[in-house]
Amino acid sequence: MRVIGRVDEIPPGEGRAFAVDGQMIAVFRLRDGSLRATQAVCPHKGGPLADGQIDLKQVLCPLHLNAWDLTTGCSLSGQPDLTVYDVLIDDDKILLGDA
């Protein structure tokens, strides 16, 4: 796992994109304090998923409102699934693992 940022960079209920090894990863800070991480680019039309609306279970792409499960990456709207990443908090640091 590697440090990619600090938890306080992401307000509760929002996401932020981080560049990791040449690709963009969206990290979401859920309202319960937990984190989820997925690919940052929507597979439908390239929308910025970190800017999407989230709840405790799903993210909605801000462009066309396609939905994905934040834990599994499974599409809830007939689009290709997302890549998800292991993500942890350690001493206010965001640690990202492999997909």
Backbone as a chain_set.jsonl record, in Angstrom:
{"seq": "MRVIGRVDEIPPGEGRAFAVDGQMIAVFRLRDGSLRATQAVCPHKGGPLADGQIDLKQVLCPLHLNAWDLTTGCSLSGQPDLTVYDVLIDDDKILLGDA", "coords": {"N": [[0.844, -1.174, 0.0], [0.391, 2.28, -0.606], [0.951, 5.718, 0.313], [-1.265, 8.213, -0.69], [-2.39, 10.633, -0.151], [-4.005, 12.892, 2.212], [-6.604, 12.334, 4.581], [-8.097, 14.587, 5.319], [-8.169, 16.076, 3.022], [-10.387, 15.427, 1.63], [-13.635, 16.286, 1.866], [-16.295, 15.068, 4.029], [-18.676, 12.988, 2.43], [-17.934, 13.504, -0.163], [-15.822, 13.215, -3.136], [-12.443, 12.886, -4.392], [-9.984, 13.202, -6.935], [-6.956, 11.458, -7.506], [-3.691, 11.315, -8.823], [-2.076, 8.395, -9.658], [0.592, 6.495, -10.363], [0.419, 7.191, -13.131], [-2.288, 6.982, -13.703], [-5.67, 8.014, -13.02], [-7.269, 7.995, -9.918], [-10.259, 7.797, -8.139], [-11.11, 8.778, -4.946], [-13.359, 8.334, -2.384], [-14.884, 9.817, 0.399], [-16.971, 8.613, 2.594], [-20.039, 9.421, 4.326], [-20.082, 8.056, 6.725], [-17.49, 8.031, 7.459], [-15.792, 6.163, 6.341], [-13.691, 5.079, 3.575], [-13.732, 4.737, -0.004], [-12.441, 3.558, -3.116], [-12.13, 4.011, -6.605], [-11.663, 3.62, -10.177], [-11.151, 6.775, -11.774], [-12.389, 7.714, -14.022], [-15.323, 7.708, -15.853], [-16.561, 4.853, -17.515], [-18.428, 5.124, -19.519], [-18.708, 7.746, -20.897], [-16.404, 9.052, -20.179], [-16.678, 10.711, -17.949], [-15.998, 12.663, -14.926], [-15.709, 10.83, -12.234], [-15.072, 11.351, -9.542], [-16.338, 13.703, -9.025], [-18.932, 12.989, -8.82], [-22.199, 12.263, -7.358], [-22.542, 10.744, -4.171], [-23.57, 8.116, -1.928], [-23.829, 5.959, 0.878], [-23.437, 3.646, -0.538], [-23.271, 3.851, -3.378], [-22.032, 5.478, -6.389], [-22.851, 8.169, -8.52], [-22.405, 9.054, -11.839], [-21.553, 12.341, -12.814], [-22.191, 13.24, -15.368], [-24.106, 11.623, -16.875], [-25.608, 10.296, -15.021], [-25.226, 7.554, -14.578], [-24.845, 4.655, -12.513], [-22.813, 3.083, -9.974], [-21.825, 0.447, -7.777], [-20.052, 1.227, -4.899], [-18.416, -0.473, -3.427], [-18.017, -2.907, -4.814], [-17.73, -2.141, -7.461], [-19.497, -2.868, -9.398], [-21.738, -2.257, -12.058], [-24.793, -0.486, -11.819], [-26.46, 0.305, -13.701], [-26.254, -0.77, -16.236], [-23.824, -0.246, -17.523], [-20.258, -0.734, -18.255], [-18.387, -2.351, -15.621], [-16.652, -0.797, -12.827], [-13.175, -0.445, -11.965], [-12.09, -1.247, -8.764], [-10.308, -0.291, -5.79], [-8.319, -1.285, -2.995], [-8.459, 0.567, -0.044], [-7.312, 2.401, 2.738], [-7.301, 4.069, 5.956], [-4.684, 5.475, 7.718], [-3.426, 6.935, 10.403], [-4.442, 9.49, 9.617], [-3.659, 9.449, 6.976], [-4.183, 8.557, 3.569], [-4.13, 5.385, 2.347], [-3.458, 3.506, -0.473], [-4.185, 0.476, -2.074], [-3.747, -2.339, -4.265], [-5.728, -3.041, -7.222]], "CA": [[0.0, 0.0, 0.0], [1.167, 3.522, -0.676], [0.271, 6.94, 0.721], [-1.596, 9.06, -1.847], [-2.907, 11.913, 0.302], [-4.503, 12.952, 3.578], [-8.056, 12.219, 4.667], [-8.733, 15.904, 5.404], [-8.267, 16.652, 1.679], [-11.685, 15.035, 1.073], [-14.742, 16.529, 2.803], [-17.257, 13.96, 4.121], [-19.723, 12.97, 1.417], [-17.401, 13.921, -1.46], [-14.709, 12.47, -3.697], [-11.341, 13.627, -4.994], [-9.163, 12.391, -7.839], [-5.532, 11.439, -7.231], [-2.876, 10.68, -9.857], [-1.295, 7.301, -9.094], [1.264, 5.7, -11.401], [-0.045, 7.53, -14.467], [-3.737, 6.886, -13.879], [-6.445, 8.768, -12.049], [-8.051, 7.192, -8.986], [-11.22, 8.567, -7.353], [-11.257, 8.332, -3.562], [-14.579, 8.883, -1.818], [-15.003, 9.779, 1.855], [-18.388, 8.443, 2.875], [-20.516, 10.145, 5.513], [-19.776, 7.277, 7.927], [-16.054, 8.151, 7.712], [-15.02, 5.178, 5.584], [-13.233, 5.459, 2.244], [-13.822, 3.815, -1.134], [-11.625, 4.041, -4.233], [-12.429, 3.421, -7.909], [-11.107, 4.382, -11.29], [-11.72, 8.125, -11.717], [-13.009, 8.074, -15.295], [-16.505, 6.918, -16.189], [-16.359, 4.08, -18.748], [-19.452, 5.454, -20.511], [-18.296, 8.888, -21.727], [-15.227, 9.699, -19.616], [-17.013, 11.689, -16.92], [-15.164, 12.681, -13.723], [-16.469, 10.169, -11.179], [-14.82, 11.966, -8.236], [-17.302, 14.794, -8.892], [-20.272, 12.425, -8.776], [-22.918, 12.181, -6.088], [-22.369, 9.453, -3.497], [-24.185, 7.827, -0.644], [-22.998, 4.935, 1.508], [-23.341, 2.444, -1.359], [-23.081, 4.016, -4.814], [-21.63, 6.751, -6.982], [-23.535, 8.521, -9.759], [-21.595, 9.883, -12.72], [-22.192, 13.648, -12.949], [-22.601, 13.547, -16.737], [-25.308, 10.934, -17.349], [-26.246, 9.659, -13.862], [-25.019, 6.119, -14.45], [-24.542, 4.336, -11.122], [-21.963, 1.93, -9.657], [-21.637, 0.083, -6.379], [-18.729, 1.696, -4.487], [-17.617, -1.549, -2.845], [-17.68, -3.934, -5.797], [-17.535, -1.559, -8.788], [-20.518, -3.38, -10.319], [-22.66, -1.27, -12.605], [-26.2, -0.586, -11.443], [-27.217, 0.941, -14.782], [-25.975, -1.387, -17.532], [-22.541, 0.168, -18.092], [-19.161, -1.593, -17.789], [-18.044, -2.215, -14.209], [-15.484, 0.006, -12.483], [-12.095, -1.034, -11.189], [-12.058, -0.751, -7.391], [-9.007, -0.423, -5.138], [-8.294, -1.323, -1.541], [-8.08, 1.865, 0.504], [-7.35, 2.424, 4.198], [-6.841, 5.275, 6.647], [-3.665, 5.208, 8.729], [-2.906, 8.175, 10.983], [-4.936, 10.562, 8.738], [-3.145, 9.285, 5.62], [-4.918, 7.639, 2.698], [-3.278, 4.336, 1.789], [-4.107, 2.835, -1.606], [-3.65, -0.822, -2.458], [-3.953, -2.766, -5.653], [-7.107, -3.302, -7.682]], "C": [[0.89, 1.238, 0.0], [0.312, 4.715, -0.267], [0.004, 7.779, -0.524], [-2.127, 10.428, -1.437], [-3.326, 11.831, 1.747], [-6.029, 12.929, 3.564], [-8.71, 13.593, 4.665], [-8.768, 16.641, 4.063], [-9.629, 16.37, 1.042], [-12.768, 15.315, 2.108], [-15.677, 15.314, 2.864], [-18.36, 14.099, 3.069], [-19.258, 13.385, 0.035], [-16.274, 12.994, -1.911], [-13.646, 13.415, -4.226], [-10.557, 12.668, -5.871], [-7.691, 12.565, -7.477], [-4.821, 10.756, -8.395], [-1.973, 9.64, -9.189], [-0.722, 6.48, -10.243], [0.676, 5.927, -12.79], [-1.527, 7.344, -14.722], [-4.437, 7.647, -12.765], [-7.33, 7.818, -11.239], [-8.983, 8.131, -8.226], [-11.314, 7.949, -5.966], [-12.434, 9.085, -2.963], [-14.551, 8.73, -0.304], [-16.493, 9.763, 2.172], [-18.764, 9.156, 4.172], [-20.287, 9.37, 6.811], [-18.288, 7.302, 8.268], [-15.195, 7.168, 6.94], [-14.64, 5.728, 4.21], [-13.519, 4.355, 1.246], [-12.986, 4.409, -2.257], [-11.974, 3.271, -5.495], [-11.603, 4.143, -8.967], [-11.824, 5.723, -11.321], [-12.501, 8.513, -12.961], [-14.167, 7.128, -15.584], [-16.268, 6.158, -17.494], [-17.367, 4.409, -19.847], [-18.991, 6.562, -21.445], [-17.141, 9.669, -21.106], [-15.501, 10.744, -18.558], [-16.136, 11.569, -15.686], [-15.912, 12.099, -12.515], [-16.246, 10.778, -9.799], [-15.767, 13.134, -7.975], [-18.738, 14.301, -8.786], [-20.892, 12.462, -7.398], [-22.729, 10.794, -5.507], [-23.31, 9.361, -2.309], [-23.315, 6.742, -0.02], [-22.753, 3.722, 0.617], [-22.967, 2.682, -2.808], [-22.566, 5.4, -5.175], [-22.425, 6.927, -8.273], [-22.616, 9.403, -10.582], [-22.295, 11.237, -12.907], [-22.664, 13.971, -14.369], [-23.933, 12.929, -17.129], [-26.018, 10.123, -16.276], [-26.206, 8.133, -13.877], [-24.514, 5.839, -13.044], [-23.688, 3.082, -10.997], [-21.938, 1.715, -8.162], [-20.211, 0.463, -5.984], [-17.839, 0.602, -3.92], [-17.136, -2.538, -3.898], [-17.308, -3.373, -7.165], [-18.565, -2.009, -9.803], [-21.457, -2.268, -10.763], [-24.074, -1.555, -12.129], [-27.093, -0.038, -12.542], [-26.824, 0.432, -16.168], [-24.688, -0.953, -18.216], [-21.455, -0.825, -17.675], [-18.859, -1.326, -16.313], [-16.809, -1.33, -14.036], [-14.42, -0.858, -11.827], [-12.139, -0.417, -9.801], [-10.698, -1.081, -6.772], [-9.207, -0.534, -3.633], [-7.816, 0.042, -1.056], [-8.288, 1.84, 2.012], [-6.949, 3.798, 4.701], [-5.84, 4.832, 7.697], [-3.093, 6.54, 9.186], [-3.196, 9.356, 10.07], [-4.356, 10.514, 7.328], [-4.012, 8.294, 4.866], [-3.919, 6.662, 2.099], [-4.053, 3.594, 0.715], [-3.388, 1.55, -1.916], [-3.927, -1.112, -3.906], [-5.432, -3.004, -5.94], [-7.464, -4.75, -7.426]], "O": [[1.996, 1.23, 0.54], [-0.902, 4.721, -0.475], [0.91, 8.033, -1.318], [-2.299, 11.299, -2.29], [-3.053, 10.846, 2.434], [-6.659, 13.446, 2.642], [-9.775, 13.76, 4.07], [-9.342, 17.726, 3.979], [-9.99, 16.99, 0.041], [-12.814, 14.64, 3.136], [-15.837, 14.608, 1.868], [-18.9, 15.183, 2.852], [-20.082, 13.6, -0.854], [-15.834, 12.113, -1.172], [-13.91, 14.591, -4.476], [-10.475, 11.473, -5.588], [-7.237, 13.67, -7.18], [-5.291, 9.735, -8.897], [-1.209, 9.957, -8.278], [-1.46, 5.849, -10.999], [0.459, 4.975, -13.54], [-1.983, 7.529, -15.85], [-3.863, 7.891, -11.703], [-8.032, 6.967, -11.785], [-8.536, 9.16, -7.72], [-11.564, 6.753, -5.823], [-12.501, 10.313, -3.025], [-14.236, 7.66, 0.217], [-17.183, 10.774, 2.035], [-17.906, 9.453, 5.003], [-20.296, 9.964, 7.889], [-17.861, 6.679, 9.24], [-13.976, 7.329, 6.892], [-15.203, 6.721, 3.748], [-13.546, 3.176, 1.601], [-12.838, 5.628, -2.343], [-12.099, 2.046, -5.476], [-10.936, 5.139, -8.688], [-12.989, 5.805, -10.934], [-13.201, 9.526, -12.964], [-14.011, 5.908, -15.562], [-15.822, 6.749, -18.477], [-17.174, 4.008, -20.995], [-18.891, 6.35, -22.653], [-16.917, 10.826, -21.463], [-14.644, 11.586, -18.289], [-15.587, 10.5, -15.418], [-16.666, 12.812, -11.852], [-17.145, 10.73, -8.961], [-15.975, 13.515, -6.822], [-19.662, 15.106, -8.674], [-20.206, 12.666, -6.396], [-22.749, 9.795, -6.226], [-23.776, 10.363, -1.767], [-22.143, 6.631, -0.379], [-21.952, 2.856, 0.967], [-22.389, 1.792, -3.431], [-22.649, 6.348, -4.394], [-22.645, 5.973, -9.02], [-22.1, 10.4, -10.076], [-23.504, 11.275, -13.135], [-23.462, 14.89, -14.552], [-24.804, 13.621, -17.657], [-26.926, 9.35, -16.578], [-27.052, 7.486, -13.261], [-23.837, 6.675, -12.445], [-23.807, 2.147, -11.789], [-22.019, 2.66, -7.378], [-19.259, 0.068, -6.657], [-16.616, 0.741, -3.932], [-15.979, -2.959, -3.877], [-16.643, -4.05, -7.949], [-18.521, -1.58, -10.956], [-21.909, -1.452, -9.96], [-24.499, -2.707, -12.045], [-28.307, 0.08, -12.373], [-27.035, 1.123, -17.165], [-24.484, -1.269, -19.388], [-21.705, -1.678, -16.823], [-19.053, -0.214, -15.821], [-16.028, -1.138, -14.969], [-14.727, -1.878, -11.209], [-12.217, 0.804, -9.669], [-10.029, -2.029, -7.183], [-10.138, 0.044, -3.07], [-6.868, 0.602, -1.607], [-9.294, 1.332, 2.507], [-6.342, 4.589, 3.98], [-6.112, 3.92, 8.477], [-2.361, 7.197, 8.445], [-2.297, 10.144, 9.775], [-4.548, 11.455, 6.558], [-4.512, 7.323, 5.434], [-2.973, 7.066, 1.424], [-5.161, 3.113, 0.952], [-2.162, 1.509, -2.013], [-4.298, -0.225, -4.675], [-6.255, -3.145, -5.036], [-8.576, -5.176, -7.739]]}, "num_chains": 1, "name": "protein.A"}
